[in-house]
Amino acid sequence: MTDNKLSIDRPAIESLLTRRFFYAPSFAIYGGVAGLYDYGPTGTALQQNLINMWRQHFVIEEDMLEVDCSIMTPSEVLKTSGHVDKFADWMCKDTKS
């Protein structure tokens, strides 16, 4: 640690979480799919605890309503809404971290 800054070895943490099966890339034996993950028993428990904390705060304490919607959107919907023709990805790859 230098100047009160914590140095984190992200690859080592990700390797540990994968080895202990907190999570793993979905379809990893077939090359994986970006953004899709499978959660092991500990990862599932952690995920459920986070959802329960979110629900406690927003649904119970803030009196909001909860909905559960589809996570997949048909390509026709994205085309009709203009997302396909007007989408611009302003994200850039951070090669330093």
Backbone hydrogen bonds, N-H to C=O, Kabsch-Sander energy under -0.5 kcal/mol:
donor,donor_aa,acceptor,acceptor_aa,energy
2,T,5,K,-1.0
5,K,2,T,-1.6
7,S,5,K,-0.5
8,I,6,L,-0.6
10,R,8,I,-1.3
13,I,9,D,-2.0
14,E,10,R,-2.9
15,S,11,P,-2.2
16,L,12,A,-2.2
17,L,13,I,-2.6
18,T,14,E,-2.0
19,R,15,S,-2.8
20,R,16,L,-2.3
21,F,18,T,-1.3
22,F,17,L,-3.1
23,Y,17,L,-0.8
24,A,38,D,-2.2
26,S,36,L,-2.4
28,A,25,P,-1.2
30,Y,27,F,-1.9
31,G,28,A,-1.8
32,G,27,F,-2.6
33,V,26,S,-0.9
36,L,33,V,-1.8
38,D,24,A,-3.2
40,G,22,F,-1.1
43,G,21,F,-0.6
44,T,40,G,-2.9
45,A,41,P,-2.0
46,L,42,T,-2.4
47,Q,43,G,-2.6
48,Q,44,T,-2.5
49,N,45,A,-2.2
50,L,46,L,-2.1
51,I,47,Q,-2.2
52,N,48,Q,-2.5
53,M,49,N,-2.1
54,W,50,L,-2.4
55,R,51,I,-2.9
56,Q,52,N,-2.6
57,H,53,M,-2.1
58,F,54,W,-2.8
59,V,55,R,-1.4
60,I,55,R,-1.8
61,E,56,Q,-2.1
62,E,57,H,-1.5
64,M,58,F,-2.0
77,V,74,P,-0.8
78,L,74,P,-1.5
79,K,75,S,-2.3
80,T,76,E,-2.6
81,S,77,V,-2.3
82,G,79,K,-1.0
83,H,78,L,-1.3
84,V,78,L,-1.3
86,K,82,G,-2.2
87,F,83,H,-1.0
90,W,88,A,-1.0
95,T,93,K,-0.9
